[in-house]
């Protein structure tokens, strides 16, 4: 393969592995949005039945259960990426990835503990703002999902190169195959865990240093604040951006009698509860604005840019994630659909978020933005004189339109493969009820011996072949109901949501063939 093709193939492999790890998040997002609705104190103001204790309990159970997934996306990516990359026995690769992740976390914790660098857990804010986090109950350096993604790719790479190794001496045979893979990964995970304690803190210190400039730089600082709070999400460094402003004197101070409030959040909540005018400290709490409103525009653009035949399916996937962002302020399920797929979209996302924080400040908005229903209830109770909330909702509509326009322009202009934009070719439909001709599909791919690797994403079957000349491309077009795409030695067959089923059946057929010829 040419260097350019190698780069494109590697990027496609990376983005597909990331998306495959998120396959269950639309369901989790739907449940999370449901839980947020049932447990919403703000919505309970308008719908009294939501104050009923059993219903509130159910809402909190659903919400907390799904948030456990959102808060541990590092391990989800680690296991999902490794399983996706594994060429065989994917369950073994997934197990090794999980075990390696535990080793990685523990190595980081032990290193910090031995060096006396473990941060103290604040009773009110936990470990937020310390540069450390508790992941699966293990306190270590906060790398967001970056550590999990890195370990997932390393596990997949190591597993594919070691899982087939066997040792001839009888005492050593037990250490071959998957056990050798884990042995290698245990050592690498230990090394990466220790390294994270020395490599990541300097990066965190750079981010910490930026906060001082943000506080004194006026509108430019506010823009950078909003930009970094979004863009740094995959690294976990965004906590170091917003925490100093929301919970230290960088975000403002308020004295009421002998009581001193420091930080945007304590100041604004004190002003709200005491009936005082809301100060401009609330500007540092505008981070909820884009979470509450902007993602509607992002989703609308992706649905609009999807192929017409894929729009319903794309909407079904994205709507729960948008509700999760707007109601529960958990944007990660939506973020990870495009932050790795297209850095251009991700940077544009950060820029729009920063721009609207500046606009909110320019127009003197001191309204709450922390979730659709919660903020609405608080704004109504505080009144327009204290919040200027009518302008907030006008800017919310403007932000949705800006996101829609910019994302539509970028997706179509750069031909980005966002959800629902798989290549489509109109072909004769397959009669699934009569049984799909897997033997014919295998033959059209040049037979079992011509297939190097086989996997799938949400809607596409991906096959890497030895010899492109052995492909029966016309038959492949006839067999794939939603189109066929071939570049170099990679073949993509679009089967919609049946892609997983087709891959499993094809793997089974290839296994049977292997047994019959061995």
TORKOL-23911 format. One record per residue (C-alpha): residue in three letters; x, y, z. Coordinates in nm, 4 decimals. Example, Ala and Ser with C-alpha at 12.3 -4.5 7.8 and 13.67 -1.06 7.14 Angstrom:
BEGIN
- ALA | 1.2300 | -0.4500 | 0.7800
- SER | 1.3670 | -0.1060 | 0.7140
***
This chain:
BEGIN
- UNK | 0.0000 | 0.0000 | 0.0000
- UNK | 0.1115 | 0.3575 | -0.0706
- UNK | 0.1995 | 0.5829 | 0.2265
- UNK | -0.1140 | 0.7939 | 0.1732
- UNK | -0.3310 | 0.4810 | 0.1643
- UNK | -0.1608 | 0.3558 | 0.4804
- UNK | -0.2431 | 0.6820 | 0.6612
- UNK | -0.6061 | 0.6813 | 0.5410
- UNK | -0.6439 | 0.3159 | 0.6362
- UNK | -0.4982 | 0.3795 | 0.9822
- UNK | -0.7280 | 0.6789 | 1.0413
- UNK | -1.0336 | 0.4810 | 0.9279
- UNK | -0.9321 | 0.1934 | 1.1526
- UNK | -0.8908 | 0.4324 | 1.4445
- UNK | -1.2263 | 0.6062 | 1.3988
- UNK | -1.4101 | 0.2771 | 1.3378
- UNK | -1.2619 | 0.1231 | 1.6527
- UNK | -1.3742 | 0.4279 | 1.8505
- UNK | -1.7275 | 0.4165 | 1.7102
- UNK | -1.7547 | 0.0415 | 1.7667
- UNK | -1.6816 | 0.0988 | 2.1353
- UNK | -1.9800 | 0.3326 | 2.1560
- UNK | -2.2348 | 0.0953 | 2.0031
- UNK | -2.4408 | 0.0681 | 2.3237
- UNK | -2.4294 | 0.4352 | 2.4207
- UNK | -2.7463 | 0.5398 | 2.2323
- UNK | -2.9424 | 0.3013 | 2.4565
- UNK | -2.7573 | 0.4234 | 2.7664
- UNK | -2.8280 | 0.7807 | 2.6581
- UNK | -3.1985 | 0.7114 | 2.6173
- UNK | -3.2189 | 0.5592 | 2.9649
- UNK | -3.0103 | 0.8412 | 3.1117
- UNK | -3.2447 | 1.1021 | 2.9626
- UNK | -3.5444 | 0.9099 | 3.1012
- UNK | -3.3853 | 0.8952 | 3.4462
- UNK | -3.3055 | 1.2672 | 3.4354
- UNK | -3.6668 | 1.3466 | 3.3483
- UNK | -3.8109 | 1.1316 | 3.6266
- UNK | -3.5659 | 1.2675 | 3.8843
- UNK | -3.5772 | 1.6312 | 3.7702
- UNK | -3.6622 | 1.8684 | 4.0548
- UNK | -3.7066 | 2.1471 | 3.8000
- UNK | -3.9576 | 1.9513 | 3.5936
- UNK | -4.1340 | 1.8511 | 3.9146
- UNK | -4.2294 | 2.2172 | 3.9504
- UNK | -4.4481 | 2.1816 | 3.6400
- UNK | -4.5419 | 1.8107 | 3.6669
- UNK | -4.6340 | 1.7395 | 4.0308
- UNK | -4.6469 | 1.3605 | 3.9853
- UNK | -4.2679 | 1.3622 | 3.9502
- UNK | -4.2482 | 1.4574 | 4.3172
- UNK | -4.3929 | 1.1146 | 4.4061
- UNK | -4.1145 | 0.9372 | 4.5960
- UNK | -4.1286 | 0.5943 | 4.4195
- UNK | -4.1093 | 0.7651 | 4.0793
- UNK | -3.8216 | 0.9856 | 4.1926
- UNK | -3.6425 | 0.6765 | 4.3270
- UNK | -3.6863 | 0.4982 | 3.9941
- UNK | -3.5522 | 0.8031 | 3.8118
- UNK | -3.2459 | 0.8232 | 4.0341
- UNK | -3.1781 | 0.4486 | 3.9978
- UNK | -3.1879 | 0.4731 | 3.6181
- UNK | -2.9879 | 0.7969 | 3.6111
- UNK | -2.7147 | 0.6801 | 3.8496
- UNK | -2.6896 | 0.3421 | 3.6754
- UNK | -2.6330 | 0.4996 | 3.3356
- UNK | -2.4012 | 0.7687 | 3.4749
- UNK | -2.1795 | 0.4868 | 3.6029
- UNK | -2.1185 | 0.4025 | 3.2370
- UNK | -2.0609 | 0.7641 | 3.1318
- UNK | -1.8161 | 0.8203 | 3.4178
- UNK | -1.6156 | 0.5097 | 3.3238
- UNK | -1.5864 | 0.5534 | 2.9492
- UNK | -1.2112 | 0.4971 | 2.9797
- UNK | -1.2624 | 0.1285 | 3.0546
- UNK | -1.5407 | 0.1080 | 2.7922
- UNK | -1.2996 | 0.2345 | 2.5265
- UNK | -1.0166 | 0.0135 | 2.6504
- UNK | -1.2210 | -0.3059 | 2.6291
- UNK | -1.4152 | -0.2068 | 2.3171
- UNK | -1.1140 | -0.0993 | 2.1105
- UNK | -0.9122 | -0.4106 | 2.2013
- UNK | -1.2025 | -0.6419 | 2.1155
- UNK | -1.2614 | -0.4626 | 1.7858
- UNK | -0.8966 | -0.4856 | 1.6802
- UNK | -0.8545 | -0.8520 | 1.7766
- UNK | -0.8576 | -1.0774 | 1.4704
- UNK | -0.9748 | -1.3841 | 1.6607
- UNK | -1.1140 | -1.4787 | 2.0027
- UNK | -1.2260 | -1.1208 | 2.0656
- UNK | -1.3539 | -1.2119 | 2.4110
- UNK | -0.9979 | -1.3030 | 2.5141
- UNK | -0.8667 | -0.9680 | 2.3937
- UNK | -1.1464 | -0.7863 | 2.5799
- UNK | -1.0665 | -0.9703 | 2.9038
- UNK | -0.6936 | -0.8991 | 2.8694
- UNK | -0.7701 | -0.5308 | 2.8047
- UNK | -0.9824 | -0.5076 | 3.1196
- UNK | -0.7199 | -0.6788 | 3.3341
- UNK | -0.4484 | -0.4585 | 3.1849
- UNK | -0.6541 | -0.1483 | 3.2615
- UNK | -0.6759 | -0.2514 | 3.6268
- UNK | -0.2993 | -0.3007 | 3.6313
- UNK | -0.2508 | 0.0388 | 3.4614
- UNK | -0.4694 | 0.2198 | 3.7169
- UNK | -0.3116 | 0.0437 | 4.0125
- UNK | 0.0407 | 0.1141 | 3.8880
- UNK | -0.0454 | 0.4840 | 3.8721
- UNK | -0.2011 | 0.4775 | 4.2196
- UNK | 0.0906 | 0.2917 | 4.3775
- UNK | 0.3444 | 0.5274 | 4.2193
- UNK | 0.1598 | 0.8344 | 4.3474
- UNK | 0.1210 | 0.6762 | 4.6900
- UNK | 0.4871 | 0.5794 | 4.7221
- UNK | 0.5973 | 0.9274 | 4.6160
- UNK | 0.3536 | 1.0938 | 4.8571
- UNK | 0.1671 | 1.2605 | 4.5706
- UNK | -0.1867 | 1.1290 | 4.6287
- UNK | -0.4264 | 1.4255 | 4.6406
- UNK | -0.6586 | 1.4692 | 4.9361
- UNK | -1.0277 | 1.4029 | 4.8711
- UNK | -1.2199 | 1.7251 | 4.9436
- UNK | -1.5497 | 1.6617 | 5.1306
- UNK | -1.7423 | 1.8929 | 4.8960
- UNK | -1.5720 | 1.8580 | 4.5576
- UNK | -1.3954 | 1.5239 | 4.5777
- UNK | -1.0891 | 1.5111 | 4.3521
- UNK | -1.2109 | 1.7679 | 4.0984
- UNK | -0.9393 | 2.0189 | 4.0161
- UNK | -0.6576 | 1.8110 | 4.1676
- UNK | -0.5472 | 1.6484 | 3.8416
- UNK | -0.6376 | 1.3088 | 3.9845
- UNK | -0.9520 | 1.0967 | 3.9645
- UNK | -1.0994 | 0.7807 | 4.1101
- UNK | -1.1529 | 0.5291 | 3.8311
- UNK | -1.3168 | 0.1988 | 3.9242
- UNK | -1.2392 | 0.2893 | 4.2845
- UNK | -0.8674 | 0.3435 | 4.2167
- UNK | -0.7254 | 0.6946 | 4.2594
- UNK | -0.4732 | 0.7857 | 3.9919
- UNK | -0.3761 | 1.0602 | 3.7458
- UNK | -0.6819 | 1.1915 | 3.5600
- UNK | -0.6253 | 1.1198 | 3.1904
- UNK | -0.9933 | 1.1162 | 3.0969
- UNK | -1.0559 | 0.8525 | 2.8316
- UNK | -0.7069 | 0.8983 | 2.6849
- UNK | -0.5494 | 0.6289 | 2.9025
- UNK | -0.8205 | 0.3767 | 2.8187
- UNK | -0.8009 | 0.4448 | 2.4457
- UNK | -0.4212 | 0.4170 | 2.4441
- UNK | -0.4278 | 0.0905 | 2.6385
- UNK | -0.7031 | -0.0488 | 2.4151
- UNK | -0.4977 | 0.0067 | 2.0995
- UNK | -0.1824 | -0.1303 | 2.2612
- UNK | -0.3709 | -0.4403 | 2.3783
- UNK | -0.5173 | -0.5032 | 2.0322
- UNK | -0.1758 | -0.4656 | 1.8693
- UNK | 0.0023 | -0.6903 | 2.1204
- UNK | -0.2744 | -0.9520 | 2.1230
- UNK | -0.2736 | -0.9960 | 1.7439
- UNK | 0.1025 | -1.0550 | 1.7500
- UNK | 0.1228 | -1.2889 | 2.0467
- UNK | -0.2028 | -1.4844 | 2.0744
- UNK | -0.0858 | -1.7449 | 1.8221
- UNK | 0.2547 | -1.8058 | 1.9837
- UNK | 0.3054 | -2.1478 | 2.1418
- UNK | 0.5986 | -2.2996 | 2.3300
- UNK | 0.7185 | -2.6533 | 2.2668
- UNK | 0.8629 | -2.7412 | 2.6104
- UNK | 0.5758 | -2.8912 | 2.8095
- UNK | 0.6245 | -2.6778 | 3.1254
- UNK | 0.6029 | -2.3588 | 2.9168
- UNK | 0.3000 | -2.4488 | 2.7025
- UNK | 0.0576 | -2.3021 | 2.9524
- UNK | 0.2196 | -1.9601 | 2.8965
- UNK | 0.1497 | -1.9528 | 2.5224
- UNK | -0.1406 | -1.7951 | 2.3346
- UNK | -0.3637 | -1.5556 | 2.5250
- UNK | -0.1608 | -1.6053 | 2.8439
- UNK | 0.1483 | -1.4757 | 2.6691
- UNK | -0.0571 | -1.1788 | 2.5472
- UNK | -0.1561 | -1.0961 | 2.9035
- UNK | 0.1996 | -1.1452 | 3.0275
- UNK | 0.3204 | -0.8875 | 2.7735
- UNK | 0.0344 | -0.6502 | 2.8493
- UNK | 0.0847 | -0.6742 | 3.2263
- UNK | 0.4391 | -0.5464 | 3.1844
- UNK | 0.3363 | -0.2736 | 2.9412
- UNK | 0.0427 | -0.1665 | 3.1606
- UNK | 0.2742 | -0.1364 | 3.4623
- UNK | 0.5155 | 0.0771 | 3.2615
- UNK | 0.2420 | 0.2987 | 3.1157
- UNK | 0.0826 | 0.3421 | 3.4596
- UNK | 0.4104 | 0.4581 | 3.6116
- UNK | 0.4869 | 0.6814 | 3.3108
- UNK | 0.1465 | 0.8517 | 3.3360
- UNK | 0.2446 | 0.9905 | 3.6780
- UNK | 0.5422 | 1.1741 | 3.5265
- UNK | 0.4201 | 1.2592 | 3.1739
- UNK | 0.0678 | 1.3832 | 3.2461
- UNK | 0.1187 | 1.6222 | 3.5437
- UNK | 0.3393 | 1.8639 | 3.3398
- UNK | 0.0607 | 1.8815 | 3.0805
- UNK | -0.1842 | 1.9555 | 3.3624
- UNK | 0.0459 | 2.2297 | 3.4950
- UNK | 0.0419 | 2.4001 | 3.1547
- UNK | -0.3370 | 2.4020 | 3.1614
- UNK | -0.3321 | 2.5313 | 3.5199
- UNK | -0.1022 | 2.8131 | 3.4123
- UNK | -0.3468 | 2.9199 | 3.1432
- UNK | -0.6259 | 2.9844 | 3.3962
- UNK | -0.4515 | 3.2925 | 3.5357
- UNK | -0.4337 | 3.4474 | 3.1892
- UNK | -0.7980 | 3.3594 | 3.1216
- UNK | -0.9085 | 3.5436 | 3.4370
- UNK | -0.7377 | 3.8673 | 3.3311
- UNK | -0.7887 | 3.8600 | 2.9533
- UNK | -1.1501 | 3.9791 | 2.9308
- UNK | -1.3521 | 3.8502 | 2.6357
- UNK | -1.0517 | 3.6713 | 2.4863
- UNK | -1.0041 | 3.4822 | 2.8111
- UNK | -1.3731 | 3.3956 | 2.8318
- UNK | -1.3622 | 3.2637 | 2.4746
- UNK | -1.0570 | 3.0498 | 2.5523
- UNK | -1.2280 | 2.9264 | 2.8704
- UNK | -1.5286 | 2.7990 | 2.6717
- UNK | -1.3100 | 2.6629 | 2.3922
- UNK | -1.0802 | 2.4629 | 2.6209
- UNK | -1.3650 | 2.3367 | 2.8399
- UNK | -1.5042 | 2.1577 | 2.5331
- UNK | -1.1906 | 2.0661 | 2.3392
- UNK | -1.0058 | 1.9097 | 2.6344
- UNK | -1.2869 | 1.6685 | 2.7294
- UNK | -1.1191 | 1.3537 | 2.5860
- UNK | -0.8087 | 1.4193 | 2.7984
- UNK | -0.9836 | 1.4942 | 3.1284
- UNK | -0.7897 | 1.8240 | 3.1428
- UNK | -1.1105 | 2.0290 | 3.1102
- UNK | -1.1637 | 1.9857 | 3.4854
- UNK | -0.8542 | 2.1953 | 3.5432
- UNK | -1.0006 | 2.4731 | 3.3302
- UNK | -1.3420 | 2.5232 | 3.4886
- UNK | -1.2875 | 2.4107 | 3.8493
- UNK | -1.0662 | 2.7075 | 3.9565
- UNK | -1.3257 | 2.9533 | 3.8281
- UNK | -1.6309 | 2.7813 | 3.9648
- UNK | -1.4913 | 2.6961 | 4.3086
- UNK | -1.2083 | 2.9401 | 4.3918
- UNK | -1.1749 | 3.3163 | 4.4143
- UNK | -1.0783 | 3.3298 | 4.0431
- UNK | -1.4530 | 3.3123 | 3.9776
- UNK | -1.5360 | 3.5984 | 4.2163
- UNK | -1.6120 | 3.6445 | 4.5862
- UNK | -1.9164 | 3.7534 | 4.7863
- UNK | -1.9377 | 3.8582 | 5.1520
- UNK | -2.2728 | 3.8308 | 5.3297
- UNK | -2.2326 | 3.9246 | 5.6951
- UNK | -1.9470 | 3.7153 | 5.8277
- UNK | -1.9852 | 3.4547 | 5.5519
- UNK | -1.7465 | 3.4677 | 5.2539
- UNK | -1.8370 | 3.2832 | 4.9338
- UNK | -1.5546 | 3.2144 | 4.6857
- UNK | -1.6010 | 3.0818 | 4.3330
- UNK | -1.8673 | 3.1355 | 4.0691
- UNK | -2.0900 | 2.8488 | 4.1801
- UNK | -2.1088 | 2.9321 | 4.5560
- UNK | -2.1426 | 3.3044 | 4.4799
- UNK | -2.4253 | 3.2678 | 4.2295
- UNK | -2.6163 | 3.0098 | 4.4328
- UNK | -2.5912 | 3.2315 | 4.7419
- UNK | -2.7179 | 3.5310 | 4.5431
- UNK | -3.0040 | 3.3235 | 4.4040
- UNK | -3.1144 | 3.1847 | 4.7422
- UNK | -3.0859 | 3.5234 | 4.9168
- UNK | -3.2738 | 3.7126 | 4.6458
- UNK | -2.9720 | 3.9271 | 4.5581
- UNK | -2.8944 | 4.0518 | 4.2056
- UNK | -2.6988 | 3.7917 | 4.0115
- UNK | -2.3438 | 3.9141 | 3.9423
- UNK | -2.1271 | 3.8575 | 3.6375
- UNK | -1.9546 | 3.5716 | 3.8222
- UNK | -2.2155 | 3.3580 | 3.6462
- UNK | -2.0166 | 3.3964 | 3.3230
- UNK | -1.7935 | 3.1110 | 3.4439
- UNK | -2.1025 | 2.8900 | 3.4703
- UNK | -2.1977 | 2.9429 | 3.1049
- UNK | -2.0371 | 2.6059 | 3.0269
- UNK | -2.3840 | 2.4549 | 3.0608
- UNK | -2.5216 | 2.6694 | 2.7761
- UNK | -2.3822 | 2.4692 | 2.4858
- UNK | -2.4523 | 2.1418 | 2.6652
- UNK | -2.8156 | 2.2412 | 2.7092
- UNK | -2.8820 | 2.3867 | 2.3639
- UNK | -2.5943 | 2.3519 | 2.1167
- UNK | -2.6126 | 1.9758 | 2.0738
- UNK | -2.9587 | 2.0090 | 1.9155
- UNK | -2.7896 | 2.1921 | 1.6275
- UNK | -2.5089 | 1.9349 | 1.6042
- UNK | -2.7547 | 1.6452 | 1.5866
- UNK | -2.9785 | 1.8264 | 1.3376
- UNK | -2.6795 | 1.8837 | 1.1066
- UNK | -2.5716 | 1.5193 | 1.1233
- UNK | -2.9249 | 1.3976 | 1.0539
- UNK | -2.9653 | 1.6458 | 0.7675
- UNK | -2.6292 | 1.5442 | 0.6151
- UNK | -2.7012 | 1.1717 | 0.6429
- UNK | -2.8018 | 0.9841 | 0.3309
- UNK | -3.1816 | 1.0149 | 0.2896
- UNK | -3.2349 | 0.6430 | 0.3454
- UNK | -3.0287 | 0.6587 | 0.6678
- UNK | -3.1891 | 0.9648 | 0.8299
- UNK | -3.4427 | 0.7789 | 1.0419
- UNK | -3.1793 | 0.5424 | 1.1744
- UNK | -2.9378 | 0.8309 | 1.2396
- UNK | -3.2081 | 1.0263 | 1.4217
- UNK | -3.2933 | 0.7216 | 1.6329
- UNK | -2.9286 | 0.7019 | 1.7382
- UNK | -2.8675 | 1.0737 | 1.7998
- UNK | -3.1901 | 1.1936 | 1.9647
- UNK | -3.1303 | 1.0018 | 2.2918
- UNK | -2.7757 | 1.1395 | 2.3065
- UNK | -2.8976 | 1.4973 | 2.2565
- UNK | -3.1539 | 1.4555 | 2.5334
- UNK | -2.8788 | 1.3186 | 2.7564
- UNK | -2.6693 | 1.6300 | 2.6913
- UNK | -2.9556 | 1.8762 | 2.7357
- UNK | -3.1251 | 1.7207 | 3.0379
- UNK | -2.8343 | 1.5610 | 3.2241
- UNK | -2.5408 | 1.7696 | 3.0879
- UNK | -2.3604 | 1.4438 | 3.0029
- UNK | -2.2236 | 1.5194 | 2.6567
- UNK | -1.9574 | 1.2475 | 2.6286
- UNK | -2.1746 | 0.9949 | 2.4401
- UNK | -2.2343 | 1.2559 | 2.1691
- UNK | -1.8841 | 1.4044 | 2.1831
- UNK | -1.7077 | 1.0779 | 2.1110
- UNK | -1.9130 | 1.0210 | 1.7963
- UNK | -1.7234 | 1.2976 | 1.6198
- UNK | -1.4275 | 1.4262 | 1.8237
- UNK | -1.2011 | 1.1454 | 1.6969
- UNK | -1.3746 | 1.1109 | 1.3630
- UNK | -1.3077 | 1.4711 | 1.2631
- UNK | -1.0757 | 1.7101 | 1.4515
- UNK | -1.2087 | 1.9910 | 1.2280
- UNK | -1.5609 | 1.9446 | 1.3647
- UNK | -1.4253 | 1.9184 | 1.7172
- UNK | -1.2312 | 2.2444 | 1.6917
- UNK | -1.5325 | 2.4177 | 1.5371
- UNK | -1.7416 | 2.2864 | 1.8274
- UNK | -1.5034 | 2.4411 | 2.0805
- UNK | -1.4922 | 2.7715 | 1.8923
- UNK | -1.8723 | 2.8026 | 1.8764
- UNK | -1.9043 | 2.7175 | 2.2464
- UNK | -1.6465 | 2.9855 | 2.3352
- UNK | -1.8077 | 3.2432 | 2.1053
- UNK | -2.1507 | 3.2080 | 2.2644
- UNK | -2.0075 | 3.2401 | 2.6126
- UNK | -1.8744 | 3.5793 | 2.5040
- UNK | -2.2107 | 3.6730 | 2.3488
- UNK | -2.3956 | 3.5821 | 2.6692
- UNK | -2.1626 | 3.8142 | 2.8577
- UNK | -2.1960 | 4.0947 | 2.6007
- UNK | -2.5761 | 4.0879 | 2.6247
- UNK | -2.5706 | 4.0954 | 3.0040
- UNK | -2.7289 | 3.7538 | 3.0518
- UNK | -2.7046 | 3.6315 | 3.4115
- UNK | -2.9409 | 3.3366 | 3.3687
- UNK | -2.8899 | 2.9737 | 3.4667
- UNK | -2.7868 | 2.7234 | 3.1987
- UNK | -2.7491 | 2.3982 | 3.3941
- UNK | -2.9853 | 2.1606 | 3.2121
- UNK | -3.3015 | 2.2346 | 3.0146
- UNK | -3.5710 | 2.1931 | 3.2795
- UNK | -3.3627 | 2.2711 | 3.5887
- UNK | -3.2372 | 2.6017 | 3.4482
- UNK | -3.5847 | 2.6933 | 3.3194
- UNK | -3.7339 | 2.6477 | 3.6669
- UNK | -3.4557 | 2.8530 | 3.8285
- UNK | -3.4778 | 3.1311 | 3.5699
- UNK | -3.8559 | 3.1597 | 3.6056
- UNK | -3.8304 | 3.1720 | 3.9838
- UNK | -3.5488 | 3.4333 | 3.9738
- UNK | -3.7360 | 3.6480 | 3.7218
- UNK | -3.6263 | 3.8276 | 3.4031
- UNK | -3.5014 | 4.1361 | 3.5900
- UNK | -3.2310 | 3.9346 | 3.7687
- UNK | -3.1467 | 3.6958 | 3.4848
- UNK | -3.2386 | 3.8546 | 3.1495
- UNK | -3.3462 | 3.5031 | 3.0547
- UNK | -3.5514 | 3.6027 | 2.7431
- UNK | -3.2212 | 3.6950 | 2.5750
- UNK | -3.0747 | 3.3625 | 2.6905
- UNK | -3.3342 | 3.1694 | 2.4938
- UNK | -3.2954 | 3.3928 | 2.1897
- UNK | -2.9208 | 3.3210 | 2.1941
- UNK | -3.0000 | 2.9517 | 2.2436
- UNK | -3.1963 | 2.9519 | 1.9170
- UNK | -2.9124 | 3.1387 | 1.7470
- UNK | -2.6555 | 2.8876 | 1.8707
- UNK | -2.8607 | 2.5954 | 1.7428
- UNK | -2.8777 | 2.7604 | 1.3986
- UNK | -2.5044 | 2.8387 | 1.3983
- UNK | -2.4145 | 2.4811 | 1.4902
- UNK | -2.6464 | 2.3496 | 1.2222
- UNK | -2.5039 | 2.5792 | 0.9554
- UNK | -2.1341 | 2.5360 | 1.0395
- UNK | -2.1524 | 2.1595 | 1.0877
- UNK | -2.3567 | 2.1129 | 0.7692
- UNK | -2.1043 | 2.3193 | 0.5735
- UNK | -1.8057 | 2.1261 | 0.7138
- UNK | -1.9599 | 1.7797 | 0.6862
- UNK | -2.0658 | 1.8264 | 0.3261
- UNK | -1.7740 | 2.0432 | 0.2180
- UNK | -1.5111 | 1.8038 | 0.3559
- UNK | -1.7235 | 1.4916 | 0.2929
- UNK | -1.6871 | 1.3815 | 0.6557
- UNK | -1.8124 | 1.0331 | 0.7451
- UNK | -2.0421 | 1.1325 | 1.0275
- UNK | -2.3167 | 0.8862 | 1.1307
- UNK | -2.5501 | 0.8001 | 0.8441
- UNK | -2.3156 | 0.9103 | 0.5628
- UNK | -2.2130 | 0.5661 | 0.4452
- UNK | -2.1815 | 0.5362 | 0.0701
- UNK | -2.5079 | 0.4250 | -0.0878
- UNK | -2.5654 | 0.2488 | -0.4141
- UNK | -2.9132 | 0.1512 | -0.5289
- UNK | -2.9129 | -0.2218 | -0.5868
- UNK | -3.1588 | -0.5058 | -0.5996
- UNK | -3.2866 | -0.5750 | -0.2486
- UNK | -3.1872 | -0.8958 | -0.0765
- UNK | -3.4681 | -1.1286 | 0.0215
- UNK | -3.3704 | -1.1793 | 0.3855
- UNK | -3.6749 | -1.3940 | 0.4576
- UNK | -3.5556 | -1.6504 | 0.2045
- UNK | -3.2146 | -1.6654 | 0.3723
- UNK | -2.9067 | -1.4646 | 0.2863
- UNK | -2.6627 | -1.6427 | 0.0463
- UNK | -2.3516 | -1.6390 | 0.2635
- UNK | -2.1785 | -1.8987 | 0.0438
- UNK | -2.2226 | -1.6682 | -0.2547
- UNK | -2.0878 | -1.3749 | -0.0536
- UNK | -1.7804 | -1.5734 | 0.0488
- UNK | -1.7230 | -1.6781 | -0.3115
- UNK | -1.7632 | -1.3182 | -0.4336
- UNK | -1.4883 | -1.2173 | -0.1897
- UNK | -1.2498 | -1.4647 | -0.3517
- UNK | -1.2996 | -1.7445 | -0.1008
- UNK | -1.1831 | -1.7910 | 0.2548
- UNK | -0.8123 | -1.7866 | 0.1687
- UNK | -0.8446 | -1.4418 | 0.0105
- UNK | -0.9756 | -1.2815 | 0.3309
- UNK | -0.7089 | -1.1291 | 0.5536
- UNK | -0.9318 | -0.9624 | 0.8101
- UNK | -1.3010 | -0.9145 | 0.8750
- UNK | -1.4912 | -0.6787 | 1.1057
- UNK | -1.7830 | -0.4382 | 1.1085
- UNK | -1.8940 | -0.0971 | 1.2323
- UNK | -2.2569 | 0.0070 | 1.2911
- UNK | -2.3728 | -0.0440 | 0.9333
- UNK | -2.0807 | -0.1684 | 0.7249
- UNK | -1.9031 | -0.4994 | 0.6828
- UNK | -1.5301 | -0.4331 | 0.6345
- UNK | -1.3105 | -0.6924 | 0.4656
- UNK | -0.9399 | -0.6746 | 0.3865
- UNK | -0.8407 | -0.9108 | 0.1042
- UNK | -0.5129 | -1.0437 | -0.0363
- UNK | -0.5950 | -1.0093 | -0.4059
- UNK | -0.8467 | -0.7530 | -0.5346
- UNK | -0.8561 | -0.9262 | -0.8742
- UNK | -1.0318 | -1.2263 | -0.7154
- UNK | -1.3310 | -1.0124 | -0.6142
- UNK | -1.6572 | -1.0473 | -0.8046
- UNK | -1.7527 | -0.6808 | -0.7670
- UNK | -2.0783 | -0.7068 | -0.9590
- UNK | -2.2002 | -0.9905 | -0.7370
- UNK | -2.0915 | -0.7978 | -0.4270
- UNK | -2.2997 | -0.5007 | -0.5438
- UNK | -2.5959 | -0.7306 | -0.5940
- UNK | -2.5563 | -0.8861 | -0.2494
- UNK | -2.5071 | -0.5644 | -0.0482
- UNK | -2.8498 | -0.3983 | -0.0198
- UNK | -2.7086 | -0.0537 | 0.0596
- UNK | -2.3944 | -0.0389 | -0.1500
- UNK | -2.0349 | -0.1530 | -0.1984
- UNK | -1.7162 | 0.0510 | -0.1709
- UNK | -1.3673 | -0.0733 | -0.2579
- UNK | -1.0381 | 0.1101 | -0.1973
- UNK | -0.7039 | -0.0636 | -0.2353
- UNK | -0.7486 | -0.3994 | -0.0559
- UNK | -1.0335 | -0.2901 | 0.1706
- UNK | -1.3906 | -0.3756 | 0.0765
- UNK | -1.6851 | -0.2142 | 0.2547
- UNK | -2.0310 | -0.3649 | 0.2163
- UNK | -2.3189 | -0.1640 | 0.3606
- UNK | -2.5829 | -0.3867 | 0.5226
- UNK | -2.7396 | -0.1320 | 0.7586
- UNK | -2.8094 | -0.2666 | 1.1058
- UNK | -2.7687 | -0.6242 | 0.9735
- UNK | -2.3902 | -0.5762 | 0.9420
- UNK | -2.3211 | -0.7507 | 1.2747
- UNK | -2.5346 | -1.0490 | 1.1787
- UNK | -2.3643 | -1.0831 | 0.8396
- UNK | -2.0162 | -1.0709 | 0.9959
- UNK | -2.1013 | -1.3385 | 1.2516
- UNK | -2.2523 | -1.5724 | 0.9928
- UNK | -1.9603 | -1.5193 | 0.7557
- UNK | -1.7088 | -1.5926 | 1.0335
- UNK | -1.9001 | -1.9099 | 1.1175
- UNK | -1.8939 | -2.0191 | 0.7550
- UNK | -1.5217 | -1.9478 | 0.7270
- UNK | -1.4612 | -2.1507 | 1.0430
- UNK | -1.6510 | -2.4470 | 0.9003
- UNK | -1.4529 | -2.4249 | 0.5784
- UNK | -1.1300 | -2.4155 | 0.7758
- UNK | -1.2253 | -2.7333 | 0.9630
- UNK | -1.3263 | -2.9158 | 0.6476
- UNK | -0.9979 | -2.8403 | 0.4698
- UNK | -0.7615 | -2.9017 | 0.7613
***
